[in-house]
Structures are given as C-alpha cells and as structure tokens.
Amino acid sequence: MKLNVKFLSSLEKVFCEPELNAKPLENLTALRGETLSFQIALNSERCSAPVWDVAETGLPPVQIREAAVVPCLMPAVREDPYTLRTTAGLYPDPLVPLPGRIRLTPGNWHSLWITVRIPVDYTPGKYEFRVRFKNDTELYWGEYDDDCEYRLPVEILSPVLPEQTLSNLNWFYADCISEYYKVPCWSEHHWGLMEKYFRNMTEHGITHLFTPLWSVPLDTAIGGERPTAQLLIISCRDGKYSFDFSLLKRWIDTARRAGFSRLEMSHVFTQWGASATPKIIVNGEKRFGWHVKADSAEYREFLEQLFPPLLDFLRGEGLEGKCLFHVSDEPSDAQLESYAYASNLLKRLLHGKYTVVDALSHVDFFRNGLIATPIPVTNALDEFMKENIRERWVYYCGNWEDGVPNRQFGMPSARNRIMGILLFVYNLDGFLNWGYNFWFRSFSRGLLDPWKETEAGRTFRGGGSFNVYPGENGPVDSIHYEVFHEALQDLRALRALE
C-alpha cells in the first residue's frame, strides 16, 4: 500500500479530494520567539490510519493537529476574482487535536498541521524536522510499501521577534460560551471555560478583551435581544442607582491570568447609529433596551450616575487609560445627528481619560469632531489616510470583496496573511475584526452548531463570524485564525527589520 507524503506551506489549503497541485515545501526559517506552522499532506490508495513518530532533532516539541474539513455553503463572494472556490462544499479549517493517528479516506488528500513554538532564548542554527509513518494495523490491514523518514530543513535565525505593538481587537461573546456549552452565565463552569478562551486569544495576538458591562448591543435585530450576559450588578431605589463591580473584578482578574492587560468596553448605544439603549438589567429586570431611546433623560441620568464610580473602579484596578470605549458600531452617514448626541455624551462622561473607537466608514464623523479614532473598513481606508488622524486603525468583517484582504474559506490563505504586510505599509496602529466566537445566526436569532453551519445562518461567508470552534473543553483553532496570527508575526518582523 502506497502512502504519499508532501510537506506544504501553511498558506496551502488541502481539500479532501484526489488532486493536490500545491508546490512542496523545501525548507523553513524562523526567528526566535516565532510560532512556526507548516503542513504534511497525506494520501493513501486505500483506507488506512497512519501513526507517526517524530524523531528527536533538537527542535522544540511540536503540536500536531488535523486540518479537518467543515461544510460551507458560501465560501466566498462569487464575483470576486481572487478566490480558490466559490461553490458549496467541504472546506479545510478547524485544527482538530489528534490521538496520535489520522484516518485517511481512499484516494483523498488529508493534512496534518504542524506547529512549532520557538522560545526567545533558543539556540540559533540549522535543524531538521524528521517524521516516520506506519499504519495502525489494529484498525486497518496492510503495511505501507516504504518505511521512509521524511525530513524538512528548519533554520532558526538569531534575531528575536519583538513584542507586538499593534492593538488587535477581536470581539469575544460571553453569551455564546454560555449558550453553546449550556452552562449558566457567570457559573463556575462558565468562568473556567472562558479563561481557556481568554488564554487562546492572547496567544494569538489579541490585545484587548471585549467586556460586557451589559449585554452587548451588537448583531441584534431591532426589537430583539441577545441572552443576558451583564457584568454590572445594578440596583435602583427612588431614582438612585448603586453598582456592584464584583463580577467585573473577577472578569479583570481572570483576564490578567490569561495575559490581558487592556480591556475594550461594550458599546454604550445600539448598533447602526445609536438610536436606542443596550439591554441593561436593573433590580433583576430589563430597564433599558430597544424600547428606550438613546437620548432619553432616563438613560442619560443612568450613565451620569454610573461613570464616576466605574472610572474610580478602573483607576483602582490600574486600568486608567488602558480601556477602549465604544459609542455605536457602524453608523451610516444618515445617522450623524443621533451619533453626535451619543458621542458628545460619552466624551463628557470620560473626561478625556480613555480612547473612544468605533467601526465606521464615513469620514464626516471624524471631520465633524465626533470621533478622534475612527476605524474604517479596508476599502474606505484611503479616504481616511488623507486626514490628520493621530491613531490609524482599520477593520474588516465577513463579506468584503474587490481585492481587499480577508479570511474567507474560499480565498487563498495568502489573502489573509497579506494583512500583516499591509498593516506595515500603511503604518497602522490598530486592527479590528468582529467575530472571535459568534456562534449565533445573524441578528442573534438563535444558536447554531459551528461545526455544521459556518456562515452565521447563511449570512456571512465562511470564516467571517468566528475564529475558533467550540471543543469539548475549550477552543479549537482554525486555519484562518492561525494564518492571521502569522500575519501579525510578519508585521512584528518587518518593524524589527525597519
């Protein structure tokens, strides 16, 4: 029985099909402190279950996962010319932990994803990754025709990859963890799961943790609501509010253990123009939400009572100036007036001690002084580059096309990783992507199974709404998530070289 083996770059996508035209990988280099990724593509004529033995070569311990496939009905925009595929099918994405073997289907290619984390103090030099395969005859009969050792030269260079300076936001949804794992919000099980996801985020270069002071007013149909996930415990008597920050304190402590030192606070007004208030629970009942207008006196009085003790609390936690705030996500130019009211109110409440950022792509919001740190979408960035903006950011989400970077399943991974070079060329300070773990259908209309539905209810292209899959006890990484982390490493290396 013949086993075909190819070393491949992390930028290749191995589909579960008989054909694989990817160029073999011949060698690799890495800086000290870098996370190195590559693939081993395997093909067998018949059903088999190869197990592997990685030789001791002087390299750090390797992590081996399967680049598994998931169904996707909308892998990329059909009109976009720079794609691999736009048709429905099975697409490689989740990186699934393996029990030491991989089952191969007859005639099809499968891929092992190899990760090597190089310590900053590792000895530079030339090494070899060496691996040998044999068939698990307890599962399938027949040995392979050859028993060869496969080798890949790896050179570790002397320079150390510097620390990341880019602010990188990726929205975490506590309610999705609670709903998918069927655990009560803020239960001990919930906290334990979230800490694993927090750690995963910092390991992949995410710098700020999206923090639900109240249930986040994002991706919610007008008049609808997300499951309650509110850190602030609020009571009110005779118009006087009081605030318990104990859950927020635990959130901060958990985040710090996972490596976070900065937070990103949930939006103070609803998405798409700040027309209404977020869902906020007071005295155990919903007091604010879509039914309360953004400019209501009641909400203004609530915020005026909240922010002084909240800012005192953050100062006591050493977080003054280390938190980002939001007004409203993605307002249109027709919503300048409502956004202006909300923005001016929030600025007054923050006393200039915190940065306010928002994803918006109409430059008039900046020109009118409504926001000092706008985050335009990629295909609107050039217009903002003409302005005198102190901190320059950019974002993208799941459905953009026209030659800009993205991480959709049907796109080549180079179009994902190129973002690191573009962040360097444009000399940007921050990047935002909305979906770390959005496992709901669009507008939060119910939970889905991300292993079976990858487009947020047939709304976003695959790869747009989440970066990790829910494993049994924590996050399962994806190809598009790992490749974007490589892009962040490219940015760090380019800035060091400069």
C-alpha positions as CSV (number, residue, x, y, z in Angstrom):
1,M,0.0,0.0,0.0
2,K,1.4,3.4,-1.1
3,L,1.5,6.4,1.2
4,N,2.1,9.7,-0.5
5,V,3.6,12.4,1.7
6,K,4.2,16.1,0.9
7,F,5.5,18.9,3.1
8,L,3.4,22.1,2.4
9,S,3.4,25.7,3.5
10,S,0.8,26.9,6.0
11,L,-0.6,29.0,3.1
12,E,-1.8,26.0,1.1
13,K,-5.4,24.6,1.6
14,V,-5.6,20.9,1.3
15,F,-9.1,19.8,0.2
16,C,-10.3,16.3,0.8
17,E,-10.1,15.3,-2.9
18,P,-7.8,13.2,-5.1
19,E,-6.0,16.1,-6.7
20,L,-3.4,18.3,-4.9
21,N,-1.3,20.6,-7.1
22,A,0.4,22.5,-4.3
23,K,4.1,23.2,-4.5
24,P,6.1,21.1,-2.0
25,L,7.8,23.0,0.9
26,E,11.5,22.5,0.8
27,N,12.7,24.4,3.9
28,L,11.7,26.9,6.6
29,T,13.2,29.7,8.6
30,A,12.0,31.2,11.8
31,L,13.0,34.0,14.2
32,R,13.4,33.2,17.9
33,G,10.1,33.8,19.6
34,E,8.1,32.9,16.5
35,T,5.4,30.4,16.2
36,L,6.1,28.3,13.1
37,S,3.4,26.4,11.1
38,F,3.5,24.0,8.2
39,Q,1.6,21.0,6.9
40,I,2.1,17.4,6.0
41,A,-0.3,16.3,3.3
42,L,-1.1,12.6,3.2
43,N,-2.7,10.4,0.6
44,S,-3.3,6.6,0.5
45,E,-4.8,4.3,-2.1
46,R,-7.0,2.6,0.5
47,C,-8.4,3.2,3.9
48,S,-5.6,3.5,6.4
49,A,-4.7,5.1,9.7
50,P,-1.1,6.2,9.7
51,V,0.6,6.8,13.1
52,W,3.7,8.9,13.3
53,D,6.9,9.0,15.1
54,V,8.7,12.4,15.3
55,A,12.4,12.0,15.7
56,E,14.3,13.9,18.3
57,T,16.0,16.6,16.2
58,G,16.8,19.4,18.6
59,L,13.7,21.4,17.7
60,P,11.2,22.4,20.4
61,P,8.3,20.0,20.9
62,V,5.8,20.1,18.1
63,Q,2.0,20.2,18.2
64,I,0.3,18.0,15.5
65,R,-3.4,18.6,14.6
66,E,-5.6,17.6,11.7
67,A,-6.6,20.3,9.2
68,A,-10.1,19.0,9.1
69,V,-13.0,20.0,6.8
70,V,-16.3,21.5,7.5
71,P,-19.3,22.2,5.2
72,C,-19.7,25.7,3.8
73,L,-22.5,26.9,1.5
74,M,-21.0,30.4,1.0
75,P,-17.2,30.2,1.0
76,A,-16.5,33.4,-0.9
77,V,-18.2,36.1,-3.0
78,R,-18.9,34.8,-6.4
79,E,-18.0,38.0,-8.3
80,D,-14.6,38.2,-6.5
81,P,-11.9,37.1,-9.0
82,Y,-9.1,36.3,-6.4
83,T,-10.6,33.2,-4.8
84,L,-9.9,29.4,-4.8
85,R,-13.5,28.4,-4.9
86,T,-16.9,30.0,-4.5
87,T,-19.2,26.9,-4.6
88,A,-20.7,25.0,-1.7
89,G,-18.6,22.1,-0.4
90,L,-16.2,20.8,2.3
91,Y,-13.5,23.3,3.2
92,P,-10.4,22.8,5.4
93,D,-10.5,25.0,8.5
94,P,-10.7,23.5,12.1
95,L,-7.4,22.3,13.5
96,V,-8.5,19.3,15.5
97,P,-6.3,17.6,18.1
98,L,-5.4,14.0,17.2
99,P,-4.9,10.9,19.3
100,G,-1.6,10.1,17.5
101,R,-3.1,8.9,14.3
102,I,-5.1,10.2,11.4
103,R,-7.7,8.2,9.4
104,L,-7.3,8.5,5.6
105,T,-10.1,8.0,3.1
106,P,-9.3,6.1,-0.1
107,G,-7.6,8.3,-2.7
108,N,-8.2,11.6,-1.0
109,W,-5.6,14.0,0.5
110,H,-5.7,14.9,4.2
111,S,-3.4,17.3,6.1
112,L,-1.6,17.4,9.4
113,W,-1.0,20.9,10.7
114,I,2.4,21.2,12.5
115,T,3.1,23.9,15.0
116,V,6.5,24.7,16.5
117,R,6.8,27.4,19.1
118,I,10.4,28.7,19.2
119,P,11.4,30.1,22.6
120,V,13.1,33.5,22.6
121,D,16.3,32.0,24.1
122,Y,16.5,29.1,21.7
123,T,19.9,28.4,20.2
124,P,20.1,29.6,16.5
125,G,21.2,27.1,13.9
126,K,20.2,24.6,11.3
127,Y,17.8,21.8,12.4
128,E,15.7,19.1,10.7
129,F,12.1,18.1,11.3
130,R,12.0,14.3,10.8
131,V,9.0,12.1,10.8
132,R,8.3,8.5,10.0
133,F,4.8,6.9,9.4
134,K,3.5,3.4,9.8
135,N,0.0,2.0,9.5
136,D,-2.1,1.2,12.6
137,T,-2.8,-2.4,11.7
138,E,-5.2,-2.7,14.7
139,L,-7.6,-0.5,12.6
140,Y,-6.6,-1.3,9.1
141,W,-4.7,-4.2,7.5
142,G,-1.7,-3.8,5.4
143,E,1.6,-2.0,5.8
144,Y,3.0,0.8,3.6
145,D,5.3,-0.1,0.7
146,D,8.1,2.0,2.2
147,D,9.2,2.9,5.7
148,C,10.9,6.1,4.8
149,E,11.8,9.0,7.1
150,Y,10.6,12.3,5.8
151,R,12.8,15.4,6.5
152,L,12.3,19.2,6.4
153,P,15.2,21.5,7.0
154,V,14.4,24.3,9.5
155,E,16.8,27.2,10.3
156,I,16.3,29.3,13.4
157,L,17.8,32.7,12.9
158,S,19.5,34.8,15.6
159,P,17.1,37.8,15.8
160,V,14.3,37.7,18.3
161,L,10.8,38.6,17.2
162,P,9.9,41.8,19.0
163,E,6.8,42.3,21.1
164,Q,3.6,43.2,19.2
165,T,2.8,47.0,19.3
166,L,-0.4,46.8,17.1
167,S,-3.7,47.0,19.0
168,N,-5.7,44.0,17.8
169,L,-9.4,43.7,18.7
170,N,-11.5,40.6,18.2
171,W,-14.9,40.5,19.8
172,F,-15.4,37.8,22.4
173,Y,-19.0,36.9,23.3
174,A,-19.6,35.5,26.8
175,D,-23.2,34.7,25.9
176,C,-22.1,32.3,23.1
177,I,-19.9,30.3,25.5
178,S,-22.9,30.1,28.0
179,E,-25.4,29.1,25.3
180,Y,-23.2,26.6,23.4
181,Y,-22.0,24.7,26.5
182,K,-25.4,25.0,28.2
183,V,-23.9,26.4,31.4
184,P,-25.4,29.3,33.4
185,C,-23.8,32.7,32.7
186,W,-21.2,33.5,35.4
187,S,-21.3,30.0,36.9
188,E,-18.0,28.4,37.9
189,H,-18.1,26.2,34.8
190,H,-18.6,29.3,32.6
191,W,-15.7,31.1,34.2
192,G,-13.4,28.0,33.7
193,L,-14.3,27.8,30.0
194,M,-13.9,31.5,29.4
195,E,-10.4,31.5,30.9
196,K,-9.3,28.9,28.4
197,Y,-10.7,31.1,25.6
198,F,-9.1,34.2,27.0
199,R,-5.7,32.5,27.1
200,N,-6.2,31.3,23.5
201,M,-6.9,35.0,22.5
202,T,-3.7,36.4,24.0
203,E,-1.6,33.5,22.5
204,H,-2.9,34.7,19.1
205,G,-2.0,38.4,19.5
206,I,-5.4,39.8,20.6
207,T,-4.6,42.7,22.9
208,H,-7.9,43.9,24.4
209,L,-10.7,41.8,25.9
210,F,-14.2,42.8,24.8
211,T,-16.0,43.3,28.2
212,P,-19.8,43.1,28.6
213,L,-20.6,45.7,31.2
214,W,-24.1,44.9,29.9
215,S,-25.4,42.5,27.2
216,V,-23.5,43.7,24.1
217,P,-25.8,45.6,21.7
218,L,-24.3,44.0,18.6
219,D,-25.6,41.7,15.9
220,T,-29.1,42.0,17.3
221,A,-32.3,42.5,15.3
222,I,-34.1,45.7,16.1
223,G,-36.6,44.8,18.8
224,G,-34.7,41.6,19.6
225,E,-32.2,40.8,22.2
226,R,-29.2,38.5,23.0
227,P,-29.1,36.3,26.0
228,T,-28.3,38.3,29.2
229,A,-24.6,38.5,29.9
230,Q,-24.1,41.5,32.1
231,L,-21.1,42.0,34.5
232,L,-22.5,45.0,36.3
233,I,-24.9,44.2,39.2
234,I,-27.2,47.2,39.3
235,S,-29.9,48.2,41.7
236,C,-32.1,51.3,41.9
237,R,-34.3,52.9,44.5
238,D,-36.1,56.2,44.2
239,G,-34.0,57.2,41.2
240,K,-30.7,56.5,42.9
241,Y,-28.6,53.8,41.3
242,S,-26.0,51.6,43.1
243,F,-23.4,49.4,41.4
244,D,-21.7,46.2,42.4
245,F,-18.4,45.6,40.5
246,S,-17.6,42.2,41.9
247,L,-18.3,40.3,38.7
248,L,-16.3,42.9,36.7
249,K,-13.4,42.5,39.2
250,R,-13.4,38.7,38.6
251,W,-13.5,39.3,34.9
252,I,-10.4,41.5,35.1
253,D,-8.6,39.0,37.4
254,T,-9.4,36.2,35.0
255,A,-8.3,38.2,32.0
256,R,-5.0,39.1,33.6
257,R,-4.2,35.5,34.4
258,A,-4.7,34.8,30.7
259,G,-2.3,37.6,29.7
260,F,-4.6,40.5,29.0
261,S,-3.6,43.9,30.4
262,R,-6.2,46.0,28.5
263,L,-9.9,45.9,28.1
264,E,-12.5,47.0,25.5
265,M,-15.9,48.0,26.9
266,S,-19.2,47.1,25.3
267,H,-20.9,49.7,23.2
268,V,-22.8,52.3,25.2
269,F,-25.6,52.6,22.5
270,T,-27.1,50.3,20.0
271,Q,-25.5,49.3,16.7
272,W,-26.1,51.2,13.4
273,G,-26.4,54.7,14.6
274,A,-27.0,54.9,18.4
275,S,-30.8,55.1,18.1
276,A,-31.6,53.2,21.3
277,T,-30.1,51.8,24.5
278,P,-28.5,48.4,25.2
279,K,-30.4,45.8,27.2
280,I,-29.5,46.6,30.8
281,I,-30.8,44.7,33.8
282,V,-31.7,46.7,36.9
283,N,-33.2,45.2,40.1
284,G,-33.3,41.9,38.2
285,E,-35.4,43.2,35.4
286,K,-34.8,44.7,32.0
287,R,-34.9,48.5,32.3
288,F,-33.2,49.6,29.1
289,G,-33.2,48.3,25.6
290,W,-34.7,49.0,22.2
291,H,-37.8,50.4,23.9
292,V,-35.8,53.3,25.4
293,K,-34.5,56.0,23.0
294,A,-30.8,56.9,23.2
295,D,-31.4,60.5,24.0
296,S,-33.9,59.8,26.8
297,A,-33.3,61.7,30.1
298,E,-33.6,58.4,32.0
299,Y,-30.7,56.8,30.2
300,R,-28.6,60.0,30.5
301,E,-29.2,60.1,34.2
302,F,-28.2,56.4,34.5
303,L,-24.9,57.0,32.7
304,E,-24.2,60.1,34.7
305,Q,-24.6,58.0,37.9
306,L,-22.6,55.0,36.5
307,F,-19.5,56.6,35.1
308,P,-18.0,58.3,38.2
309,P,-17.8,55.1,40.3
310,L,-16.9,53.0,37.2
311,L,-14.0,55.2,36.4
312,D,-12.9,55.2,40.0
313,F,-13.0,51.4,40.0
314,L,-11.0,51.1,36.8
315,R,-8.4,53.6,38.2
316,G,-8.2,51.4,41.3
317,E,-7.5,48.4,39.1
318,G,-4.7,50.2,37.4
319,L,-6.6,50.4,34.1
320,E,-7.0,54.2,33.7
321,G,-6.1,54.9,30.0
322,K,-5.9,51.1,29.3
323,C,-9.5,50.6,28.3
324,L,-11.2,51.4,25.0
325,F,-14.8,52.6,24.8
326,H,-17.4,52.5,22.0
327,V,-20.4,54.7,21.1
328,S,-22.1,52.7,18.4
329,D,-21.0,50.2,15.8
330,E,-21.2,51.0,12.0
331,P,-23.4,54.2,11.9
332,S,-24.3,55.4,8.4
333,D,-23.9,59.0,7.2
334,A,-27.7,59.4,7.7
335,Q,-27.2,58.9,11.4
336,L,-24.8,61.7,12.1
337,E,-27.2,63.5,14.3
338,S,-28.0,60.6,16.6
339,Y,-24.4,59.6,16.8
340,A,-23.4,63.2,17.6
341,Y,-25.6,63.2,20.6
342,A,-24.3,59.9,21.9
343,S,-20.7,60.7,21.2
344,N,-20.7,64.0,22.9
345,L,-22.4,62.5,26.0
346,L,-19.8,59.7,26.2
347,K,-16.9,62.2,25.8
348,R,-18.2,64.3,28.6
349,L,-18.5,61.2,30.9
350,L,-15.0,60.0,30.1
351,H,-13.3,63.4,30.8
352,G,-10.7,62.7,28.1
353,K,-9.1,59.8,30.1
354,Y,-10.0,57.0,27.7
355,T,-9.8,56.5,23.9
356,V,-13.1,56.0,22.1
357,V,-13.0,53.9,18.9
358,D,-15.8,52.9,16.5
359,A,-16.0,50.9,13.3
360,L,-17.4,53.4,10.8
361,S,-16.5,54.3,7.2
362,H,-17.9,57.8,6.6
363,V,-15.1,60.3,7.1
364,D,-17.6,63.1,8.1
365,F,-17.8,61.5,11.5
366,F,-14.1,62.4,12.0
367,R,-14.2,65.8,10.2
368,N,-17.1,66.9,12.4
369,G,-15.2,66.0,15.6
370,L,-17.5,63.2,16.6
371,I,-14.7,60.7,17.0
372,A,-10.9,61.1,17.2
373,T,-10.1,57.4,16.5
374,P,-12.3,56.1,13.7
375,I,-11.9,52.5,12.4
376,P,-12.7,52.5,8.7
377,V,-13.3,49.3,6.7
378,T,-10.4,48.3,4.4
379,N,-11.9,49.6,1.2
380,A,-12.6,53.0,2.8
381,L,-9.1,53.4,4.4
382,D,-7.6,55.5,1.6
383,E,-10.1,58.3,2.3
384,F,-9.2,58.4,6.0
385,M,-5.4,58.3,5.2
386,K,-5.8,61.8,3.8
387,E,-6.9,63.1,7.3
388,N,-4.7,64.1,10.2
389,I,-5.6,61.2,12.5
390,R,-3.3,60.5,15.5
391,E,-4.0,56.8,15.7
392,R,-4.8,55.0,12.5
393,W,-6.9,51.8,12.5
394,V,-8.7,49.6,10.0
395,Y,-11.2,46.7,10.2
396,Y,-12.9,44.1,8.1
397,C,-15.7,41.7,8.6
398,G,-17.1,38.7,6.7
399,N,-18.4,39.8,3.3
400,W,-15.9,42.2,1.7
401,E,-14.5,41.7,-1.8
402,D,-12.9,43.8,-4.6
403,G,-9.3,42.8,-3.9
404,V,-9.0,43.6,-0.2
405,P,-7.7,41.2,2.4
406,N,-10.0,38.8,4.2
407,R,-10.1,35.3,5.7
408,Q,-13.0,33.6,3.9
409,F,-12.8,29.9,3.4
410,G,-12.8,30.2,-0.4
411,M,-9.9,32.6,-0.5
412,P,-6.3,31.6,-0.7
413,S,-4.6,32.0,2.7
414,A,-2.1,34.5,1.2
415,R,-5.0,36.9,1.0
416,N,-5.4,36.5,4.8
417,R,-1.7,36.7,5.6
418,I,-1.0,39.7,3.4
419,M,-2.8,41.8,6.0
420,G,0.4,41.9,8.1
421,I,2.4,43.5,5.2
422,L,-0.4,46.0,4.6
423,L,-0.6,47.0,8.2
424,F,3.2,47.7,7.9
425,V,3.0,49.5,4.6
426,Y,0.1,51.8,5.9
427,N,1.8,52.1,9.3
428,L,-1.4,51.4,11.2
429,D,-1.8,51.4,14.9
430,G,-4.8,49.1,15.3
431,F,-6.9,46.4,13.7
432,L,-10.5,45.2,14.4
433,N,-12.3,42.0,13.4
434,W,-15.7,41.5,14.9
435,G,-16.0,37.7,15.2
436,Y,-13.9,35.7,17.6
437,N,-16.7,33.3,18.6
438,F,-20.0,34.5,17.2
439,W,-21.9,31.1,17.2
440,F,-25.3,32.6,16.6
441,R,-27.2,33.1,13.4
442,S,-27.2,36.6,12.1
443,F,-29.0,39.2,14.3
444,S,-28.5,36.7,17.1
445,R,-31.6,34.7,16.0
446,G,-30.6,31.5,17.8
447,L,-27.6,29.3,18.5
448,L,-26.1,27.2,15.7
449,D,-23.6,24.4,15.6
450,P,-20.4,26.0,14.2
451,W,-19.2,22.6,13.1
452,K,-22.1,22.3,10.7
453,E,-23.2,25.9,10.0
454,T,-20.2,28.1,9.2
455,E,-21.9,31.2,7.7
456,A,-23.9,32.6,10.7
457,G,-27.2,31.4,9.2
458,R,-26.3,31.8,5.5
459,T,-25.4,35.5,6.0
460,F,-21.6,35.8,6.2
461,R,-19.0,33.9,4.1
462,G,-17.3,31.1,5.9
463,G,-14.5,32.4,8.1
464,G,-16.3,35.7,8.8
465,S,-18.1,35.1,12.1
466,F,-15.8,33.1,14.2
467,N,-12.1,32.2,14.5
468,V,-12.4,29.3,16.9
469,Y,-14.7,26.3,17.1
470,P,-16.1,25.1,20.4
471,G,-14.3,22.0,21.5
472,E,-15.4,19.7,24.3
473,N,-13.4,21.6,27.0
474,G,-12.3,24.7,25.2
475,P,-11.3,26.4,21.9
476,V,-10.3,24.6,18.7
477,D,-8.2,26.8,16.5
478,S,-8.8,27.3,12.8
479,I,-6.6,27.7,9.8
480,H,-7.7,31.2,9.1
481,Y,-7.1,32.2,12.7
482,E,-3.5,30.7,12.7
483,V,-2.7,32.3,9.4
484,F,-3.8,35.7,10.6
485,H,-1.5,35.2,13.6
486,E,1.3,34.6,11.1
487,A,0.4,37.9,9.6
488,L,0.8,39.6,12.9
489,Q,4.2,38.0,13.2
490,D,5.1,39.3,9.8
491,L,4.2,42.8,11.0
492,R,6.5,42.4,14.0
493,A,9.3,41.1,11.9
494,L,9.0,43.9,9.4
495,R,9.0,46.6,12.1
496,A,12.1,45.0,13.7
497,L,13.8,45.0,10.3
498,E,12.9,48.6,9.7
